[in-house]
């Protein structure tokens, strides 16, 4: 099973057990976006990261390393799409 598929499978359980704003859930969401992009779906990866960024900023802070990684990857996939 691919890493993306494993992350997608884990996400609902993470929401249920940890909650939508738990750091673990945020990381799983990031992993889903990362592996979605790596699988060739840059547009969906960008959408997922764009949805995740404001939550990460609010929960972790705008200068938190995990938030910065989300922002970096959002820029990466946006650039890949010609934006």
C-alpha positions in Angstrom: 0.0 0.0 0.0 1.4 3.4 -1.0 2.2 6.0 1.7 -0.5 8.3 0.3 -3.1 5.5 0.6 -2.0 4.7 4.2 -2.2 8.4 5.1 -5.6 8.8 3.6 -6.8 5.7 5.5 -5.4 7.0 8.7 -7.0 10.5 8.4 -10.5 9.7 9.5 -9.3 7.8 12.5 -7.0 10.7 13.5 -9.9 13.1 13.3 -12.0 10.8 15.4 -9.4 10.0 18.1 -7.3 13.1 18.2 -9.6 15.8 16.9 -9.3 18.1 13.9 -6.8 20.5 15.3 -4.5 18.1 17.1 -0.9 18.2 15.9 -1.0 14.6 14.8 -4.0 15.2 12.7 -2.4 18.2 11.1 0.7 16.1 10.3 -1.5 13.4 8.7 -3.2 16.0 6.6 0.1 17.3 5.5 1.3 13.8 4.6 -1.8 13.3 2.5 -1.1 16.5 0.6 2.6 15.7 0.2 2.0 12.2 -1.2 -0.9 13.4 -3.3 1.5 15.9 -5.0 4.3 13.3 -5.3 1.8 11.0 -7.0 1.3 13.6 -9.7 -1.7 15.5 -8.5 -0.3 18.9 -7.9 -3.6 20.7 -8.1 -5.2 18.6 -5.3 -2.0 18.9 -3.2 -2.2 22.6 -3.5 -5.9 22.7 -2.5 -5.2 20.5 0.5 -2.3 22.6 1.6 -4.2 25.8 1.1 -7.0 24.5 3.4 -4.4 23.3 6.0 -2.3 26.5 6.1 -4.8 28.7 8.1 -5.4 26.0 10.6 -1.7 25.4 11.1 -1.2 29.1 11.5 -3.9 29.4 14.1 -3.0 26.2 16.0 0.8 26.2 15.8 1.5 29.9 15.0 2.7 31.5 11.8 6.4 31.0 12.6 6.2 27.4 13.8 8.5 25.1 11.7 5.5 22.8 10.7 3.6 25.8 9.5 6.6 27.0 7.5 6.8 23.6 5.8 3.1 23.8 4.9 3.7 27.2 3.4 6.8 26.0 1.5 5.0 23.1 0.0 2.0 25.2 -0.9 4.4 27.5 -2.8 6.1 24.5 -4.5 2.8 23.0 -5.8 1.6 26.4 -6.8 4.8 27.0 -8.8 4.5 23.5 -10.4 1.1 24.5 -11.7 2.5 27.7 -13.2 1.2 30.0 -10.5 
